[in-house]
Amino acid sequence: MDKKTVLTGITTTGTPHIGNYLGAIKPAIEMSQGDSYNNFYFLADFHALIKCHDPERVAQSTREIAATWLALGLDTDKATFYRQTDIPEITELTWILTCMCSKGLMNRSHAYKASVDANRDAGKTDLDDGVTMGLFSYPILMAADILMFNADLIPVGKDQIQHIEMARDMAGRFNHTYKNLFTLPEAVVDEETQLIPGLDGRKMSKSYDNTIPLFCSADELYKLIKQIKTDTLEPGQPKDADNSTIFQLYSYFANEQESAAMRQQFENGIGWGDAKKELFEFLDAKLAEPRARYNELMNDLGAVEEVLLKGAEKAREVATPLMDQVRIASGIRPLTYVAEAKEEQKQKKEKSAEAIARAEEGRRRAILMQLKPLLDRVENAADKASEAAQLIAEKTAEVEGLKKKAKQKAQNELELLQEELAAYL
Ligand code: TRP
């Protein structure tokens, strides 16, 4: 069986945090490690422009995300790791899909509806206030990201499921309208990693401003961990590990024994300060090595750029031929292009020319049958040459004496006789 293609994109608007790492980066890298899948991972920098109009931030986030994935050990010889904007075919496909996507489908997009709802709640009369066409049609760009590589499985957060369904919709419409070129993708959602808590206990997310950057300095890491919200239980009082952000973060990085030991400490009434110190020391030990690699890469961005460009080359080996097919299928073609179907028609025509020739040959044989006695006359004559000349002279005289229609018939016969007797004449 062919390997399935796994694809996911990371919007380049922020600094990678522990939630991104546990929820997306780590599982994606793990999926690329065996030999089970083809993996396409990319920096969605065109997506960044939808929400973020700060060019420095977009550029810096792109550096940080690229360096993060490499620092964490993504093997770019196996996985294809690239920047969306290095693949012009994606933008090109976006337009073709835009023409395959009903506006009503986009009206139902959660991202767009959230903006409309916010405007309504704010009492604005223009419900589309602040909505760009980029935000409105963003699922189409995302569909192009996915369909361009005929991806089967798309690991995403819950909020993205709808977009994968929309991509299926567009793929289906294209396949039906033009040609079956696109695979229908499926979302893969890992429920467990959806729940990584941030400093305030809510889901760790840039939009809640409760994140711990994955590769901040050790000092910064400790400072942030100290900010994790706790209750007022004193040291010595037993604590509920399952309701503690500290314990949860710890256990996401720990093996079973380590988790069990920490749970025991919670039951034994570890103080919050000590728990935070343990979490810090544990995370710092886990992150020190990739953090050092990350810092190296951030100081050698030329090397990172090179990796991305190589990845783009690999990605385009897939995108370019598929995009060629998409263009041809939708009628965007060189003027001289002869479609396969036309080629077939041509062949059919050529075939029918053959059939006509065959019929012609049949007709010729039928006439010759009738003329057989005349031909025999020549064959049986002592002087075949003069008999042949004699016969042709007679037939010529007959042709001359006939009216138009009959003349044509006799003329045909004459010509056939001349052909058949050519050897003697
Ligand atoms: N929109 C996705 C997000 O915000 C990022 C993304 C862009 C993506 N293109 C993609 C994810 C294609 C999966 C596949 O998380």
Residues whose N, C-alpha, C, O or C-beta is under 5 A from the ligand:
A	BS01	LIG	L7 T8 G9 I10 T11 A44 H47 M142 D145 P155
